[in-house]
Amino acid sequence: MKQTLIILLFGLVFLSRDRTNKKESKIVGADSNIRQTENNNISPHTVRGLFDKASITESLEFNNEFEFDTLQSFLFFKSGYFLDKTEKNAITIQCQTDTTYSIKLYSFKDHDWQIIDSISGLDAFPWQFYANFEDYNFDGQKDIYIQVSASNGWSLSRGHLLIIDPFTKKFDLHNETRDFANMKPDPNTKTIFTELWNGYNLQGQHQLTIFKNKWINGQLKTVSEKDTTLK
């Protein structure tokens, strides 16, 4: 009887460890960045810990932009219902090299994080990093804008626009918008307004050109422009 209890106890311990290992392997398998961070200054436990915490909290955001000296250490993490009110997502943005971003999108299903899509090799400059989540093509699904640069003076924000398919949740990178500055979606007119700063006039006022852009055959194209003066 005693021997049977000992065997049963060992069996329960082994089963518990096996379940824990399976859970951890799912997270590690879902995010190859966890292993890749071993080559950077970010501990692989940091990324795993973020996913663990995100699974039990409604929303979570982490940005170590200014915590390390090397750009390769950059990591941005965000989870919650920031892309879709009915689906819990997570996004990781890391410096694949010191000049490129790697972006991955996840969905929380069946109590586990599952990778949906990824993209890498995007121009990076973490010191001017900014992420915006808004519906840029007016299909009801929020998209992702990653700022790469922002000029001084009249600030002109330029970066990467990743349109997310509302059904597949896959990324669609729109390189035609790479030089568009200060993209402002207007859902009422289904227009995206952008700006160009042309310097000061003799009165020291800002000279701007405002561009009106529309989605035509899946591409964002300028349909009109207007010069204006602002104080």
C-alpha positions in Angstrom: 0.0 0.0 0.0 2.8 2.4 0.9 4.6 1.6 -2.3 1.5 2.3 -4.3 1.0 5.7 -2.6 4.7 6.6 -3.4 4.2 5.7 -7.1 1.0 7.7 -7.2 2.7 10.7 -5.7 5.5 10.6 -8.2 3.0 10.3 -11.0 1.1 13.4 -9.8 4.4 15.4 -9.6 5.4 14.3 -13.1 2.0 15.2 -14.5 2.1 18.7 -12.9 5.6 19.4 -14.4 4.5 18.0 -17.7 1.5 20.4 -17.9 3.7 23.3 -16.8 6.3 22.5 -19.4 3.6 22.2 -22.1 2.2 25.6 -21.1 5.7 27.2 -21.3 6.5 25.5 -24.5 3.4 27.0 -26.1 4.4 30.5 -25.2 8.0 30.0 -26.2 6.9 28.4 -29.5 4.4 31.2 -30.2 7.0 33.9 -29.8 10.5 33.1 -31.2 11.5 36.6 -29.9 11.7 35.0 -26.4 14.7 33.0 -27.5 16.1 35.7 -29.8 16.3 38.1 -26.9 19.1 36.0 -25.5 21.3 37.7 -28.1 20.3 41.1 -26.9 20.3 42.8 -23.4 16.6 41.9 -22.7 16.2 38.8 -20.6 14.1 36.1 -22.3 12.2 35.9 -19.0 11.1 39.5 -19.5 9.2 38.7 -22.7 7.8 35.4 -21.3 6.8 37.3 -18.1 4.9 39.9 -20.2 2.9 37.3 -22.0 2.1 35.5 -18.7 0.9 38.7 -17.1 -1.0 39.8 -20.2 -2.9 36.5 -20.1 -4.5 37.4 -16.8 -4.8 41.2 -17.1 -7.2 43.2 -19.3 -4.5 45.4 -20.7 -0.7 45.8 -20.4 1.9 48.0 -22.0 5.7 47.9 -21.7 8.4 50.1 -23.3 12.0 49.9 -22.4 13.0 52.5 -25.0 15.2 54.5 -22.5 16.4 51.7 -20.2 19.3 50.4 -22.2 22.1 52.0 -24.1 22.0 49.9 -27.3 19.2 50.1 -29.8 19.1 46.3 -30.1 17.7 46.2 -26.6 14.5 48.0 -27.7 11.2 46.2 -26.9 7.7 47.5 -27.0 4.9 45.3 -25.8 1.1 46.0 -25.7 -1.8 43.7 -25.0 -5.6 44.1 -24.6 -8.5 45.0 -26.7 -6.7 47.9 -28.5 -7.3 46.6 -32.0 -10.6 44.9 -31.7 -13.2 45.2 -28.9 -14.1 41.5 -29.2 -10.6 40.0 -29.4 -7.7 40.2 -27.1 -4.4 40.9 -28.9 -0.8 41.4 -28.1 1.9 43.1 -30.2 5.7 43.0 -29.8 8.1 45.4 -31.5 11.8 44.7 -31.2 15.0 45.8 -32.9 16.0 42.9 -35.1 19.2 44.8 -35.8 20.3 48.3 -34.6 18.4 49.8 -37.6 15.4 47.5 -38.2 12.2 46.6 -36.4 10.6 43.1 -36.1 6.8 43.3 -35.4 4.6 40.4 -34.3 0.9 40.2 -33.7 -0.8 37.7 -31.4 -4.3 36.6 -30.4 -5.4 35.2 -27.1 -7.4 32.0 -27.8 -8.1 28.9 -25.7 -6.1 30.4 -22.8 -3.0 30.7 -24.9 -1.2 33.3 -27.0 -1.2 32.4 -30.7 0.9 34.2 -33.3 -1.1 35.6 -36.2 1.4 37.4 -38.3 4.8 39.0 -38.3 6.9 41.4 -40.4 10.6 42.3 -40.1 13.2 44.5 -41.7 11.3 47.8 -41.2 13.4 51.0 -40.7 13.9 51.6 -37.0 14.8 54.6 -34.9 13.6 53.8 -31.3 14.6 57.2 -29.9 11.7 58.6 -31.8 9.4 55.6 -31.5 5.7 56.2 -31.2 2.8 53.7 -31.9 -0.7 54.7 -32.9 -3.6 52.3 -33.2 -6.4 53.7 -35.4 -8.6 52.7 -38.3 -6.7 54.2 -41.2 -8.6 52.6 -44.1 -12.1 52.8 -42.5 -13.0 49.2 -42.6 -13.9 48.9 -38.9 -10.6 47.3 -37.9 -7.9 49.3 -36.1 -4.5 49.4 -37.8 -1.0 50.2 -36.7 1.2 53.2 -37.3 4.8 53.1 -36.2 6.6 56.4 -36.2 10.2 56.4 -37.4 11.0 60.1 -37.5 9.6 63.4 -36.3 11.2 66.6 -37.4 11.8 69.6 -35.1 9.9 72.9 -35.3 6.6 72.1 -37.0 6.8 68.4 -36.2 6.3 66.1 -39.2 5.8 62.5 -38.2 6.7 59.8 -40.7 6.7 56.0 -40.4 5.3 52.7 -41.3 1.6 52.0 -41.8 0.4 48.4 -41.3 -3.2 47.9 -42.4 -4.7 44.8 -40.6 -7.2 42.7 -42.5 -10.4 42.5 -40.4 -10.9 38.8 -41.2 -7.5 37.3 -41.3 -5.7 39.8 -39.1 -2.7 39.7 -41.4 -0.4 42.7 -41.9 -0.4 44.7 -45.1 2.5 47.1 -45.2 1.8 50.3 -47.3 5.1 51.6 -48.5 3.4 54.3 -50.5 2.7 56.2 -47.2 6.3 56.1 -46.0 6.8 59.8 -46.9 3.4 61.0 -45.8 3.6 63.2 -42.8 1.2 63.6 -39.9 -1.5 61.2 -41.2 -4.9 62.1 -39.8 -7.8 59.8 -40.7 -11.2 61.5 -41.1 -13.8 58.7 -40.9 -16.6 61.1 -41.9 -15.1 61.7 -45.4 -13.0 58.5 -45.4 -10.0 60.8 -46.1 -6.5 60.9 -44.7 -5.0 64.3 -44.4 -1.2 64.8 -44.5 1.0 67.8 -44.2 4.2 69.4 -45.7 6.0 72.3 -44.0 7.3 74.9 -46.4 9.1 77.1 -44.0 8.1 80.6 -42.6 6.8 83.6 -44.5 8.0 87.2 -43.8 5.7 87.5 -40.8 7.2 84.4 -39.2 4.1 82.3 -39.9 4.2 78.6 -40.8 3.6 77.8 -44.5 2.0 74.4 -44.9 0.6 72.3 -47.7 -2.3 70.1 -46.7 -2.8 67.0 -48.8 -6.1 65.2 -49.1 -5.6 61.4 -49.6 -8.1 58.7 -50.5 -7.9 54.9 -50.8 -8.0 53.9 -54.5 -7.6 50.3 -55.5 -6.0 49.4 -52.1 -3.5 52.2 -52.2 -3.5 55.6 -50.5 -3.2 58.3 -53.1 -3.2 62.1 -53.0 -6.3 63.6 -54.7 -5.9 67.3 -53.9 -3.7 69.7 -52.0 -4.1 73.2 -50.5 -1.6 75.7 -49.2 -2.3 77.4 -45.9 -0.7 79.7 -43.4 -0.7 79.1 -39.7 0.7 81.2 -36.8 
